[in-house]
Amino acid sequence: MNRLDTLEGLSGLLAAAFDSGDAGVLAEALDAASRAHGTAALAAAAGLPQAELRAALASGEMSLETTLAIMKVIDLHSSP
């Protein structure tokens, strides 16, 4: 199983990308997340439609509301 198939794995990837402070790393992580199977669980946990979340992740242009919803999920599900 790919680590991006789970909510925890996807959250860990995104948390590390945000923490890196590197725009290139974050862009790559968002792109990978847009194609990951775990995005369905992330969308459900964030209360967002999956298609909307995938489009936002793929474009790298997320609203503040979407970003905050994702960050709350990341905070709850990423490994310390």
Buried (B, 14 or more C-beta within 10 A) or exposed (E): EEEBBBBBBBBBBBBBBBEEEEEEBBEBBBBBBBEBEBBBBBBBBBEBEBEEBBEBBEEEEBEEEBEEBBBEBBEEBBEE
